[in-house]
Amino acid sequence: MTTFFVPDMSCGHCKAAIETALAAVPQAGEVKVDLAARKVDVSGPALTSELLRALEAAGYPATVA
């Protein structure tokens, strides 16, 4: 499980965009978004760098929490 802090996530659209972006990464596994905490948990074995790139490309820069 990898957890990301996504400070720019603030609404339902953000949540949906992040879920879509991460779901497109091979081996991302299950994606759980906590909008209130601005955190995203990814359960699969995808590379952290690939997940961070996907978030950046979607317009949501993140850090590993």
ABEGO torsion letter per residue (X at the ends): XBBBBBAABABAAAAAAAAAAAAABBGAEBBBBBAAAGBBBBABABBAAAAAAAAAAAGBBBBBX
